[in-house]
Amino acid sequence: MNKKCILCKTNDVYAIKSHMTPAGIASGTFGKRHIEEIYTIDPNESTIDVYFGPQNKQTETTEIKPEPHTHRGIFCKKCEDNLALYESEVQTKLKAIIDNIGKGTEIKRTKSDTKYLELNIHPNILQTFFQSIIWRQCIDQVIKGKDSPLDESELEAIRVKILQCIYTNPKEITENLFTDNHRIALLCTYNKNDPNDATFINPHIYKTNPQLFFIGTILLLYWNKDEIDTDFEKKTQIPPEILESDLQLANGLLILINESQWEKIMKLLVKTTASIYNKSKHPK
């Protein structure tokens, strides 16, 4: 029996390499196609692996490795093409907006002085695109035998929603706003288009509500329930007061945080990862 697509679960898989986080939005983290330099850290196993793209001029190793965050033969051609269609609707426009923060992109403020941007991409298209990334990042964890921050029933609900959306033409999907999606918020900061800045592609190590996903120069928050965990700020360094209910993807908005706040979030992730890594490597 032929292997079936993990998204539609109907069609036979297509023997092509699929990115679990779209290559366009991940390029600022991994590097340009074929010259990537990707470090994969598994703190629970105390391992660090490095991957270099086939045209990377590094001299560290000649070993040929599979590209991280990709899997071959998991989607059918139709699902792969439909995912790519929504990726093309978002990635170039979103990158241009983020690259121009502080250089012409209009920044607005709420009454409580939280900064935000209007993305000028239809909310239904944004939600479809980012829900697909949430699902793919979690499925990537499952395929690797790692823990997913979302359980099986949650992933199945997202899968069904994505499938319904990507088989709808982007022009048609904008006719009526979604009303049944979980709340999602995006965060970004200034000056994050420097390729030398370290960024991450992964779900947060800890389960939280909202659940934090790292998508390069973007932080994504996904709500499983209305209430924010009491220890959310302690685990993430994201202050709950900036997560105003109107500042969500369903309204086509992105929250803008200052660079020092961004660095606190990144430093805590690194510190937490290092702590788990050291405890696994040197158990008492």
FIVOVO-476664 format. One record per residue (C-alpha): z, x, y. Coordinates in steps of 0.001 Angstrom, whole numbers, padded with zeros to 6 digits, always signed. Layout:
% FIVOVO-476664
ZXY
...
% end
This chain:
% FIVOVO-476664
+000000+000000+000000
-000948+001309+003429
+001796+002066+005909
+002213-000657+008552
+002607-000281+012307
+006299-000237+013305
+005579-002368+016387
+003402-005243+015156
+004398-004759+011485
+001015-006198+010517
-001794-003698+011029
-002248-000406+009211
-001099+002649+011139
-003533+004783+013083
-003341+008508+012299
-002723+009694+015841
+000218+011399+017532
+002251+008917+019583
+004613+009895+022400
+007953+008109+022241
+008312+008631+025986
+004868+008367+027630
+003390+011787+028405
+002657+010954+032040
+006235+010118+032949
+007610+012969+030797
+005334+015690+032182
+007821+016656+034880
+010360+017401+032150
+008195+018850+029376
+005524+020528+031500
+001791+019939+031620
-000031+018990+028434
-000562+021904+026019
+001625+024329+028009
+004907+022482+027462
+008268+024201+027072
+010685+021774+025441
+014270+022441+024355
+015797+020061+021824
+019583+020222+021560
+021431+018464+018761
+025110+018811+019713
+026360+017165+016528
+024491+019686+014369
+025003+022591+016810
+021280+023396+016908
+018899+024315+019702
+015165+024310+019049
+012400+025326+021431
+008813+024137+021351
+005952+025763+023243
+002632+024006+023781
-000382+025593+022066
-001686+027068+025340
+001701+028247+026647
+001490+031982+027445
+004986+032689+026122
+005548+035672+023810
+008758+034476+022167
+007259+033073+018959
+003991+032378+017148
+005487+029627+014976
+003543+026360+015016
+005855+023353+015323
+005363+019610+015722
+005755+018445+019304
+009200+016917+019953
+009467+013259+020935
+006225+012460+019102
+005440+010970+015707
+002118+010709+013926
+000934+007547+012218
+003571+005042+013348
+001486+002623+015469
-001782+000828+014761
-004716+001532+017074
-004421-001854+018801
-000720-001428+019628
-001320+002173+020713
-004146+001072+023030
-002135-001837+024443
+000874+000379+025162
-001467+002832+026881
-002878+000017+029032
+000559-000770+030462
+001327+002933+030845
-001798+003312+032983
-000639+000392+035148
+002623+002154+036035
+002738+005920+035617
+000388+007209+038336
+001637+004738+040954
+005283+005385+040135
+004885+009167+040216
+003223+008972+043629
+006115+006874+044987
+008767+009247+043623
+006927+012377+044775
+006797+010946+048310
+010487+010039+048635
+011541+011463+051977
+007906+012172+052874
+006700+008762+053937
+007908+006350+051279
+009835+003598+053077
+013544+003630+052220
+015531+000428+052689
+019280-000283+052642
+021441-003143+051444
+024248-004548+053597
+026653-002239+051759
+024378+000740+052587
+022921+001361+049124
+019439+002849+049498
+016489+001496+047539
+012705+001477+047305
+010215-001296+046743
+007908-000134+043949
+004990-002465+044746
+004224-002837+041046
+004579-006304+039546
+008062-006713+037982
+006652-008072+034706
+004515-004975+034250
+007449-002713+035154
+009767-004483+032716
+007218-004330+029899
+006629-000620+030471
+010299+000368+030672
+011417-001884+027821
+008857-000083+025673
+010452+003248+026614
+013956+001972+025791
+012723+000784+022399
+010743+003946+021657
+013581+006295+022616
+015929+004389+020313
+013388+004251+017475
+012873+007996+017875
+016597+008419+017218
+016389+006165+014141
+013370+008019+012710
+015230+011317+013101
+018279+009890+011323
+020370+009949+014508
+022476+007222+016086
+020722+004699+018309
+022669+003357+021303
+021244-000102+020568
+021842-001776+017223
+019212-003122+014834
+019283-006692+016156
+018967-005525+019767
+016024-003288+018899
+014324-006091+017014
+014670-008444+019995
+013119-005825+022294
+010332-005129+019765
+009361-008807+019659
+009365-009015+023457
+007251-005875+023868
+004770-007054+021269
+004341-010381+023035
+003861-008666+026398
+001443-005868+025489
-000875-008337+023767
-001123-010178+027085
-003569-008812+029641
-001717-007244+032624
-003512-009627+035002
-002329-012651+033048
+001235-011439+032568
+001826-011488+036334
+001287-015238+036654
+004950-016205+036042
+008026-014032+036514
+010059-013250+033405
+013363-015143+033279
+014827-014107+029916
+014985-010307+030046
+018126-008203+030031
+018969-006637+033370
+017473-003187+033938
+018000-000883+036924
+016263+002370+037826
+017802+005264+039761
+016133+008276+041335
+016870+010886+043988
+015106+013127+046491
+013043+016239+045751
+012724+015807+041991
+009088+016900+041722
+009942+020599+041281
+008818+021636+037758
+011602+024247+037677
+014327+021597+037879
+015852+020750+034500
+015593+017078+033551
+016122+015217+030288
+014391+012742+027986
+016931+010947+025815
+019462+008135+025599
+022922+009087+026833
+025159+010659+024190
+027725+007866+024523
+027215+004146+024139
+027969+002438+027442
+027297-000824+029192
+024974-000584+030944
+023371+001877+028541
+022029+004977+030266
+018618+006425+029378
+017256+009659+030845
+013516+009517+031593
+012862+012767+033429
+013146+012122+037160
+014325+008549+036513
+017604+007183+035193
+017394+003796+033500
+020313+001420+032977
+020067-001401+030437
+022660-004170+030357
+023734-005645+026992
+026276-007865+028739
+027155-008771+032303
+030377-006765+032612
+030187-003042+033325
+032413-000961+031014
+035653+000094+032670
+035012+003738+031726
+031329+003672+032689
+031736+005882+035771
+033926+008343+033860
+031262+008731+031159
+028234+008849+033456
+029328+009730+037017
+027356+006695+038238
+029490+004643+040671
+029350+000936+039710
+029411-000157+043348
+025799+000981+043867
+024631-001241+040992
+024218-004331+043124
+022859-007279+041185
+019740-007653+043348
+018736-003998+042880
+017059-004418+039520
+013672-003998+037937
+013122-007763+037812
+012861-007567+041606
+010590-004517+041545
+013227-002234+043092
+014515+001308+042472
+017959+002551+043584
+017955+005830+045506
+020979+008124+045164
+021696+011355+047025
+021076+014758+045469
+024755+015615+045053
+025366+012427+043089
+022354+013205+040894
+023696+016684+040192
+027077+015262+039173
+025346+013020+036622
+023317+015922+035218
+026259+018318+035115
+028408+015815+033232
+025650+015318+030652
+025363+019079+030157
+029155+019491+029994
+029527+016651+027482
+026692+017989+025319
+028152+021513+025378
+031604+020236+024438
+030288+018308+021411
+028084+021269+020457
+031012+023723+020530
+033317+021409+018588
+030650+020965+015909
+029940+024691+015738
+033614+025722+015694
+035533+022888+013975
+039278+023323+013802
% end
